[in-house]
Amino acid sequence: MTRTQQEIIIQGYKALVDSLGVIDAIKFIQYYSPGKGDYTKERHQWLDNKSLDDVFTEIKKLQDDDTNEYEEIIE
């Protein structure tokens, strides 16, 4: 059975509300916004001038710092 995108979106929102309740579902939707801009174009501004070693160094530093940003409380 093929569903339309609209049907899938409606079912997804229903599953979210059924699982979290209305208020927490709204908080979740507000927290996860699609963002803005053109990532593909913008990444060239910060990646084109970095070497692969620079990228690996930054990844290692992020792993060492691991702040686990998703452990916050959303109110």
ChimeraX attribute file (.defattr): number of C-alpha atoms within 10 A of each C-alpha:
attribute: neighborCount
match mode: 1-to-1
recipient: residues
	/A:1	3
	/A:2	6
	/A:3	7
	/A:4	8
	/A:5	9
	/A:6	9
	/A:7	10
	/A:8	12
	/A:9	11
	/A:10	11
	/A:11	12
	/A:12	12
	/A:13	15
	/A:14	15
	/A:15	13
	/A:16	17
	/A:17	15
	/A:18	11
	/A:19	11
	/A:20	14
	/A:21	12
	/A:22	14
	/A:23	10
	/A:24	15
	/A:25	18
	/A:26	14
	/A:27	13
	/A:28	14
	/A:29	12
	/A:30	10
	/A:31	10
	/A:32	8
	/A:33	8
	/A:34	8
	/A:35	7
	/A:36	6
	/A:37	8
	/A:38	8
	/A:39	9
	/A:40	8
	/A:41	8
	/A:42	10
	/A:43	10
	/A:44	11
	/A:45	10
	/A:46	8
	/A:47	12
	/A:48	8
	/A:49	9
	/A:50	11
	/A:51	10
	/A:52	10
	/A:53	9
	/A:54	12
	/A:55	12
	/A:56	11
	/A:57	12
	/A:58	12
	/A:59	12
	/A:60	12
	/A:61	11
	/A:62	11
	/A:63	11
	/A:64	9
	/A:65	9
	/A:66	9
	/A:67	9
	/A:68	8
	/A:69	6
	/A:70	7
	/A:71	7
	/A:72	7
	/A:73	5
	/A:74	9
	/A:75	6
